[in-house]
Amino acid sequence: MPQRPLGRDELRRRQARRVGAFGLLAAAALPLLLWHRAIGFVVRDFRLDIGYLSGWVPWLLIVAGLLFLVPVAWSAGRDPESRWYPRARNAYAGWGVTLYILGCALAVQVAQIAQDLPR
């Protein structure tokens, strides 16, 4: 049975799903690529005090932002009337982007502090 050609709308939906998945994966990989040394310093210097635990705040914010962005990426290209379309999609997107950017800003500061530490 030959496959029928896809319509313009279906092609746009598929492209939106690919862009959503790629964007989420890129957003997850970017902090690891940029700040792998700073993450390594925080991991190697384990101790239970507030100074150490505050070193994890940027990455926790980035992960929280990515978790809020998962339903946004999942719903890309889907019909807004679908049951799989999150009703608060714009709120998820807003919280996700805000937490991600805040985490990245703090990660820059942690990386600058880690740069000054003795190796």
C-alpha positions as CSV (number, residue, x, y, z in Angstrom):
1,M,0.0,0.0,0.0
2,P,1.6,3.3,-1.0
3,Q,1.9,6.0,1.5
4,R,-0.1,9.1,0.8
5,P,1.9,12.4,0.6
6,L,1.9,14.4,3.8
7,G,0.0,17.7,3.8
8,R,1.6,21.0,4.6
9,D,0.0,21.1,8.1
10,E,1.4,17.7,9.0
11,L,4.8,18.6,7.8
12,R,4.8,21.7,10.0
13,R,3.6,19.7,13.0
14,R,6.5,17.2,12.5
15,Q,9.0,20.0,12.1
16,A,7.7,21.7,15.3
17,R,8.1,18.4,17.2
18,R,11.7,18.0,15.9
19,V,12.6,21.6,16.8
20,G,11.1,21.2,20.3
21,A,13.0,18.0,20.9
22,F,16.3,19.4,19.5
23,G,15.9,22.6,21.5
24,L,15.3,20.8,24.8
25,L,18.3,18.5,24.2
26,A,20.5,21.5,23.2
27,A,19.4,23.4,26.3
28,A,20.3,20.4,28.5
29,A,23.7,19.9,26.9
30,L,24.8,23.6,26.8
31,P,25.4,24.0,30.6
32,L,27.5,20.8,30.6
33,L,29.6,22.0,27.7
34,L,30.1,25.5,29.1
35,W,30.6,24.8,32.8
36,H,32.0,21.2,33.0
37,R,35.1,22.4,34.9
38,A,33.0,24.3,37.5
39,I,30.7,21.3,37.9
40,G,33.8,19.2,38.4
41,F,35.1,21.5,41.1
42,V,31.8,21.4,43.0
43,V,31.6,17.6,42.8
44,R,35.2,17.1,43.9
45,D,35.0,19.5,46.9
46,F,32.2,17.6,48.7
47,R,31.4,18.7,52.2
48,L,28.1,19.3,54.1
49,D,28.0,23.0,54.7
50,I,26.0,25.9,53.3
51,G,28.8,27.1,51.1
52,Y,29.1,23.8,49.3
53,L,25.4,23.3,48.9
54,S,25.0,26.8,47.5
55,G,27.4,25.8,44.7
56,W,24.7,23.4,43.4
57,V,22.0,26.1,43.2
58,P,22.7,27.1,39.6
59,W,22.5,23.5,38.3
60,L,19.3,22.8,40.3
61,L,17.7,25.9,38.8
62,I,18.7,24.8,35.3
63,V,17.3,21.3,35.8
64,A,14.1,22.7,37.2
65,G,13.8,25.0,34.2
66,L,14.3,22.1,31.9
67,L,11.7,20.1,33.7
68,F,9.2,22.9,33.2
69,L,10.1,23.0,29.5
70,V,9.5,19.2,28.9
71,P,5.7,19.6,28.6
72,V,6.3,22.6,26.3
73,A,8.5,20.6,24.0
74,W,6.2,17.6,24.2
75,S,3.2,19.7,23.1
76,A,5.0,21.4,20.2
77,G,3.0,20.8,17.0
78,R,0.1,19.2,18.8
79,D,-3.5,20.3,18.5
80,P,-4.4,22.7,21.4
81,E,-7.7,20.8,21.8
82,S,-5.8,17.5,22.4
83,R,-5.8,15.9,25.8
84,W,-2.0,15.8,25.6
85,Y,-1.7,19.5,25.2
86,P,-0.9,21.1,28.6
87,R,-3.5,23.7,29.6
88,A,-0.9,25.9,31.3
89,R,1.6,25.7,28.5
90,N,2.5,29.4,28.5
91,A,3.0,29.3,32.3
92,Y,5.3,26.2,31.9
93,A,7.2,28.0,29.2
94,G,7.5,31.2,31.4
95,W,8.7,29.3,34.5
96,G,11.1,27.1,32.5
97,V,12.8,30.0,30.6
98,T,13.0,32.1,33.8
99,L,14.5,29.4,35.9
100,Y,16.9,28.3,33.1
101,I,18.2,31.8,32.5
102,L,18.5,32.5,36.3
103,G,20.5,29.2,36.7
104,C,22.7,30.1,33.8
105,A,23.4,33.6,35.3
106,L,24.4,32.0,38.6
107,A,26.4,29.3,36.9
108,V,28.6,32.0,35.3
109,Q,29.3,33.4,38.8
110,V,30.1,30.0,40.2
111,A,32.4,29.3,37.2
112,Q,34.2,32.6,37.9
113,I,34.6,31.6,41.6
114,A,35.8,28.1,40.6
115,Q,38.3,29.7,38.2
116,D,40.0,31.4,41.1
117,L,40.3,28.2,43.2
118,P,43.7,26.4,43.3
119,R,43.7,23.4,41.1
